[in-house]
Amino acid sequence: MKRRSELITGKHGESSWVERTASRTMLRAVRFSDEDFTKPLIALAVPYSNGTPCNDQLRELGDLLQAEIEAAGGKAIVFGTPVVSDGISMGTEAMKYSLVSREVIADAIELMTEGYQVDGVITLSGCDKTIPAALMPIARNDLVGLTLYGGSILPGQHGGKDLNIVSAFEGVGAHSAGKIDDQELHAIECYACPGAGSCGGMYTANTMRPQLRRWG
């Protein structure tokens, strides 16, 4: 089966092998071997950022996926993308960049899949803009691909109740209404999001997940 990536690496025994010598020379600098040039190139989009819990775990998941791709006989081309969090940017000038980031992320993935003429792609996602953005370039370029969701955050615990990011928004309202004091609001802030994962409200990250299952 002809590999699309042969446009980049060349095919041994054909004229393209000589023509693509410089390309392989550069790839050897990033630890490609003779054997790697016979494998399908698989793009692995890892939209990691420690700027939001939604995507904070994706670098670790990306490392696991890279190992699995290469154990299965592929060669991974790993790259990141921008990440903008609605939950953090909301109510500020930064929010103007959130929806735009969806298109930028999708375009970044397309740039890498087409720029390396990969044979397949796996995209990770977490926050609610990276989920559609991880799927869009696969669909619009008719790529062999798979998109994987990084998972939802676990609930926090305070005062015998489960908390999530919605609790923080509600806490601001309760504080403004004089129903809770500064100390209680601070406790909600500290316990509502206990670790990595997409925030626990019914926002795009969690409402798109069932749709992705049905489309798959």
C-alpha positions as CSV (number, residue, x, y, z in Angstrom):
1,M,0.0,0.0,0.0
2,K,1.4,3.4,-1.0
3,R,2.0,5.7,1.9
4,R,1.2,9.3,1.5
5,S,4.3,10.2,3.6
6,E,6.5,8.9,0.9
7,L,6.1,12.3,-0.7
8,I,8.2,13.5,2.2
9,T,10.6,10.6,3.0
10,G,10.8,9.1,-0.5
11,K,10.5,5.4,-1.4
12,H,13.5,3.1,-1.3
13,G,14.4,1.8,-4.8
14,E,12.7,4.6,-6.6
15,S,14.0,8.0,-7.8
16,S,12.1,9.7,-5.0
17,W,14.6,8.1,-2.5
18,V,17.4,10.1,-3.9
19,E,15.3,13.3,-4.3
20,R,14.2,13.2,-0.6
21,T,17.7,12.8,0.9
22,A,17.7,16.3,2.5
23,S,14.3,15.6,4.1
24,R,15.5,12.4,5.7
25,T,18.8,14.1,6.8
26,M,16.8,16.6,8.8
27,L,14.5,13.9,10.2
28,R,17.6,11.9,11.4
29,A,18.4,14.9,13.5
30,V,15.2,14.3,15.5
31,R,16.0,10.6,16.0
32,F,14.5,9.0,12.9
33,S,16.3,5.8,11.8
34,D,16.5,3.8,8.6
35,E,13.6,1.6,9.8
36,D,11.4,4.7,10.6
37,F,11.4,5.7,6.9
38,T,9.6,2.5,6.1
39,K,6.8,3.2,8.6
40,P,3.6,5.2,8.3
41,L,3.9,8.7,9.7
42,I,1.1,9.4,12.3
43,A,0.5,12.9,13.4
44,L,-0.3,13.2,17.1
45,A,-1.9,16.5,18.1
46,V,-1.4,17.2,21.8
47,P,-3.1,20.5,22.8
48,Y,-1.4,20.6,26.2
49,S,-1.3,23.6,28.5
50,N,-0.8,24.0,32.2
51,G,-3.0,27.1,31.9
52,T,-6.2,25.2,32.3
53,P,-7.1,21.9,34.1
54,C,-9.0,20.8,31.0
55,N,-5.8,20.1,29.1
56,D,-3.2,19.8,31.8
57,Q,-3.2,16.0,31.6
58,L,-2.8,15.8,27.8
59,R,1.0,15.8,27.7
60,E,1.0,12.6,29.8
61,L,-1.6,11.1,27.6
62,G,0.3,12.2,24.5
63,D,3.4,10.4,25.8
64,L,1.4,7.2,26.3
65,L,-0.1,7.5,22.8
66,Q,3.3,8.1,21.2
67,A,4.6,5.0,22.7
68,E,1.6,3.0,21.5
69,I,1.8,4.3,18.0
70,E,5.4,3.3,17.7
71,A,4.8,-0.1,19.4
72,A,2.2,-0.7,16.7
73,G,4.6,0.0,13.9
74,G,4.0,3.7,13.2
75,K,6.3,6.7,13.6
76,A,4.7,9.6,15.5
77,I,5.0,13.3,14.6
78,V,4.1,15.0,17.9
79,F,3.0,18.7,18.1
80,G,1.0,21.0,20.3
81,T,-1.6,23.7,19.7
82,P,-2.9,26.8,21.4
83,V,-5.4,26.4,24.2
84,V,-7.7,29.2,25.5
85,S,-10.1,28.5,28.4
86,D,-13.5,30.0,28.4
87,G,-13.8,29.5,32.1
88,I,-10.6,31.5,32.8
89,S,-11.1,34.2,30.1
90,M,-14.8,34.8,30.7
91,G,-15.7,38.4,31.5
92,T,-12.4,39.9,30.2
93,E,-10.9,41.1,27.0
94,A,-9.3,37.6,26.7
95,M,-12.7,36.1,25.9
96,K,-12.5,37.7,22.5
97,Y,-9.8,35.1,21.6
98,S,-11.6,32.0,22.8
99,L,-13.9,31.2,19.9
100,V,-11.3,32.3,17.4
101,S,-8.9,29.8,19.0
102,R,-11.1,27.0,17.8
103,E,-10.3,27.9,14.2
104,V,-6.6,28.5,14.9
105,I,-6.3,25.1,16.6
106,A,-8.0,23.3,13.7
107,D,-5.8,25.2,11.2
108,A,-2.7,24.3,13.3
109,I,-3.6,20.6,13.1
110,E,-4.3,20.8,9.4
111,L,-0.9,22.6,8.8
112,M,0.9,19.8,10.5
113,T,-1.0,16.9,8.9
114,E,-0.6,18.4,5.4
115,G,2.8,19.9,5.9
116,Y,4.2,16.4,6.7
117,Q,1.8,14.5,4.4
118,V,1.1,12.1,7.2
119,D,-0.7,8.7,6.7
120,G,-2.9,9.1,9.7
121,V,-3.7,11.4,12.7
122,I,-4.7,11.1,16.3
123,T,-5.9,14.3,18.0
124,L,-6.4,14.8,21.7
125,S,-8.8,17.3,23.2
126,G,-9.9,18.7,26.6
127,C,-11.3,22.2,26.8
128,D,-14.5,23.0,24.8
129,K,-12.6,24.6,21.9
130,T,-10.1,21.9,21.4
131,I,-12.8,19.2,21.1
132,P,-14.4,20.5,17.8
133,A,-11.0,21.8,16.7
134,A,-9.6,18.3,17.0
135,L,-12.3,16.8,14.8
136,M,-12.6,19.5,12.1
137,P,-9.3,19.0,10.2
138,I,-9.9,15.2,10.2
139,A,-13.3,15.7,8.6
140,R,-12.5,18.4,6.1
141,N,-9.4,16.7,4.8
142,D,-10.9,13.2,4.8
143,L,-8.0,11.9,6.8
144,V,-7.6,8.5,8.4
145,G,-7.9,9.7,11.9
146,L,-9.2,9.4,15.5
147,T,-10.0,12.0,18.1
148,L,-9.8,11.2,21.8
149,Y,-11.3,13.2,24.7
150,G,-9.0,13.6,27.8
151,G,-11.8,13.1,30.3
152,S,-13.8,15.2,32.8
153,I,-12.5,16.5,36.1
154,L,-13.5,14.7,39.3
155,P,-15.9,16.6,41.6
156,G,-14.5,18.6,44.5
157,Q,-15.7,18.1,48.1
158,H,-16.5,20.7,50.7
159,G,-19.0,20.7,53.5
160,G,-20.2,17.2,52.6
161,K,-21.2,18.3,49.1
162,D,-19.8,17.8,45.6
163,L,-18.5,20.9,43.9
164,N,-17.5,21.8,40.4
165,I,-16.8,25.0,38.4
166,V,-20.5,25.9,38.4
167,S,-20.2,26.0,42.2
168,A,-17.6,28.8,41.9
169,F,-19.9,30.9,39.6
170,E,-22.8,30.3,41.9
171,G,-20.6,31.2,44.9
172,V,-19.9,34.6,43.4
173,G,-23.6,35.3,43.2
174,A,-24.2,34.0,46.7
175,H,-21.4,36.2,48.0
176,S,-22.8,39.2,46.2
177,A,-26.2,38.5,47.8
178,G,-24.7,38.3,51.2
179,K,-25.6,34.6,51.6
180,I,-22.0,33.4,52.2
181,D,-18.9,35.2,53.5
182,D,-15.4,35.6,52.2
183,Q,-14.1,32.5,54.0
184,E,-16.8,30.3,52.4
185,L,-16.2,31.7,48.9
186,H,-12.5,31.1,49.3
187,A,-13.2,27.5,50.4
188,I,-15.4,26.9,47.3
189,E,-12.6,28.4,45.1
190,C,-10.0,26.0,46.6
191,Y,-12.0,22.8,46.5
192,A,-14.3,23.1,43.4
193,C,-11.7,21.9,40.9
194,P,-9.4,19.3,42.5
195,G,-7.2,18.4,39.5
196,A,-6.9,17.9,35.8
197,G,-9.8,17.3,33.4
198,S,-12.5,19.3,31.6
199,C,-14.6,21.4,34.0
200,G,-17.6,19.6,35.3
201,G,-20.4,21.9,34.0
202,M,-22.7,21.0,31.1
203,Y,-20.6,23.0,28.6
204,T,-19.2,22.1,25.2
205,A,-16.6,19.7,26.6
206,N,-19.2,17.5,28.2
207,T,-22.1,18.0,25.8
208,M,-20.1,17.2,22.7
209,R,-18.8,14.0,24.1
210,P,-22.0,11.9,23.4
211,Q,-22.2,13.4,19.9
212,L,-18.7,12.3,19.2
213,R,-19.6,8.8,20.3
214,R,-22.6,8.8,17.9
215,W,-20.5,10.2,15.0
216,G,-17.8,7.6,15.6
